[in-house]
């Protein structure tokens, strides 16, 4: 087995119906977007509240006119050093199809990078979406600020700002955000969930309170039509309280593992689901899964070996102890497709897939899943 066998686009024979690729071939290109007016949070915390260029590297997947040679994605493993090559089905720099396609923004965890949910990028682009996946500065595996332990405050402030800046830069008018872990935190804030007073003084964000205060009462951008927080971090330590979560104004599909010990299932994600009374929302639970439920691509071969500079095997960053990763990715693609088609494309018939009738699943193939739904104004 070589590194080029690290496929991110696996669709198992038992995948639910909407996990299948759509009608479009997929192109991919790498963009560098520069926000010239962003506060440098790390410098501000050190006493220099200046703005500076914030450079965001973005992988953009899009519908293309014809299928060509599949791209190889060159990146690094969770250890921040080991080269990794990923294989998918997109064509590098393919000719884009003209059309008014909705924009989906992918926001990785802490740490992560723009390829971590690339399987969703390719899948959704084949169904008529533009998908922009961000490398968030100070949050990637190989970023010196992350490796030096200085970056969490910047992540708290910048996640929702990065997402909406990318939307502005791409001229989008019809937007969704899919965020994993800290990306889920950013998606919720972008959707109107205001952080608590306690968050401004919490130990994890030491020194960032004056800058995090801008997220105390955020207003959701009217272009943002849906969010998909996957394992969203924060509620379990009081980053939000019930009043702040009630400010969410964007329909949400929350994906969670029932044994998530990072974001907390009972203490974090179930309260988010219960308290987001301002919107309709769904909670899809992978019973027995941990924090890696539904987001990362299958662990690359290079991550299987231990390294001396990490206290864990990098494999653990991608894999789940119970669930097969490709299986979770397929299930996520199925439900995310239904949810986004409903809210961004107005395909009302897709609502039927967001119920425990398990439409699109073969008989007895939805075992281990639980899907709950609440309407606006309904507490759990």
Order of alpha helices (4+ residues) and beta strands (2+ residues): beta-alpha-beta-beta-beta-beta-alpha-beta-alpha-alpha-beta-alpha-alpha-beta-alpha-beta-alpha-beta-alpha-beta
